[in-house]
Amino acid sequence: MNKDLFANALSSLLVVSDYAEYLDTRRSFIVDSLCKLGYPKKAAISFLLRCASLEQKRAADCLKQIEREGLSREFEIWSDQDEVIEERMQGLLTAMTVGMQALSHPHRFH
């Protein structure tokens, strides 16, 4: 199993899925989580939109590589585990929080 490839694919898919959910229902786990951390809702939505546009291509590339390597079934089984999904979501929230903190740092343009 190529755990790094699987983790990257799942992370990207979770962002893209959350973005699609936001478009359908105006509800987003990522936006809600960032707002709970104190970020303005418009900034959190903008951040989700930006991330989703980047992650869409990354997810497609990862899935193509998984398919080329014949690991589709193994990826499906691995990525369907609740603890794996929770771990990836927590990793995404941590990365996004760090990104938001960097964007709001007063010396970011120096």
C-alpha positions as CSV (number, residue, x, y, z in Angstrom):
1,M,0.0,0.0,0.0
2,N,1.2,3.5,-0.9
3,K,0.0,5.3,2.3
4,D,1.3,8.7,1.3
5,L,-0.5,8.6,-2.1
6,F,-3.6,7.3,-0.5
7,A,-3.5,10.0,2.2
8,N,-2.9,12.8,-0.4
9,A,-5.8,11.5,-2.5
10,L,-8.2,11.3,0.4
11,S,-7.3,14.7,1.8
12,S,-7.9,16.3,-1.6
13,L,-11.2,14.4,-2.1
14,L,-12.4,15.5,1.3
15,V,-11.8,19.2,0.5
16,V,-13.5,18.8,-2.9
17,S,-16.4,17.0,-1.3
18,D,-16.8,19.6,1.4
19,Y,-16.8,22.3,-1.3
20,A,-19.5,20.4,-3.3
21,E,-21.5,20.1,-0.1
22,Y,-21.1,23.9,0.5
23,L,-22.4,24.6,-3.0
24,D,-25.4,22.3,-2.5
25,T,-26.4,23.2,1.0
26,R,-24.3,26.2,2.1
27,R,-23.0,24.0,4.9
28,S,-19.3,23.1,5.2
29,F,-17.4,21.2,7.8
30,I,-14.3,23.2,7.0
31,V,-16.0,26.6,7.0
32,D,-17.8,25.8,10.3
33,S,-14.6,24.5,11.9
34,L,-12.7,27.6,10.9
35,C,-15.5,29.9,12.1
36,K,-15.4,28.1,15.5
37,L,-11.7,28.9,15.7
38,G,-12.6,32.6,15.3
39,Y,-12.1,33.2,11.6
40,P,-14.7,35.5,9.8
41,K,-17.1,33.4,7.8
42,K,-16.3,35.3,4.5
43,A,-12.6,34.5,5.0
44,A,-13.3,30.9,5.7
45,I,-15.5,30.6,2.6
46,S,-12.9,32.2,0.5
47,F,-10.3,29.9,1.9
48,L,-12.4,26.9,1.1
49,L,-13.0,28.1,-2.5
50,R,-9.3,28.6,-3.1
51,C,-8.4,25.3,-1.6
52,A,-11.0,23.4,-3.5
53,S,-9.9,24.8,-6.8
54,L,-6.3,23.6,-6.1
55,E,-7.3,20.2,-4.6
56,Q,-9.6,19.3,-7.5
57,K,-6.7,18.8,-9.9
58,R,-4.6,17.2,-7.2
59,A,-7.3,14.7,-6.4
60,A,-7.7,13.8,-10.1
61,D,-3.9,13.3,-10.4
62,C,-3.8,11.1,-7.3
63,L,-6.7,9.0,-8.5
64,K,-5.2,8.5,-11.9
65,Q,-1.9,7.3,-10.3
66,I,-3.8,4.9,-8.0
67,E,-5.6,3.5,-11.0
68,R,-2.4,3.2,-13.0
69,E,-0.8,1.3,-10.2
70,G,-3.8,-1.0,-9.8
71,L,-4.6,0.1,-6.3
72,S,-8.2,1.3,-6.7
73,R,-9.8,-1.5,-4.6
74,E,-7.2,-1.2,-1.9
75,F,-7.7,2.6,-1.8
76,E,-11.4,2.2,-1.6
77,I,-11.2,-0.2,1.4
78,W,-8.6,2.0,3.2
79,S,-10.4,5.3,2.6
80,D,-13.7,3.9,3.8
81,Q,-12.5,3.6,7.4
82,D,-14.0,6.1,9.8
83,E,-10.7,6.6,11.7
84,V,-8.8,7.2,8.5
85,I,-11.3,9.9,7.4
86,E,-11.3,11.5,10.9
87,E,-7.5,11.6,10.9
88,R,-7.4,13.2,7.4
89,M,-10.0,15.8,8.4
90,Q,-8.1,16.7,11.5
91,G,-4.9,17.0,9.4
92,L,-6.8,19.3,7.0
93,L,-8.1,21.5,9.7
94,T,-4.6,21.8,11.3
95,A,-3.1,22.7,7.9
96,M,-5.9,25.2,7.1
97,T,-5.6,26.8,10.6
98,V,-1.8,27.3,10.0
99,G,-2.5,28.7,6.6
100,M,-5.1,31.1,7.9
101,Q,-2.7,32.2,10.7
102,A,0.0,32.8,8.1
103,L,-2.4,34.9,6.0
104,S,-3.3,37.1,9.0
105,H,0.2,37.5,10.3
106,P,1.1,41.2,10.3
107,H,4.5,40.7,8.7
108,R,3.4,38.4,5.8
109,F,4.3,41.0,3.1
110,H,7.8,41.6,4.3
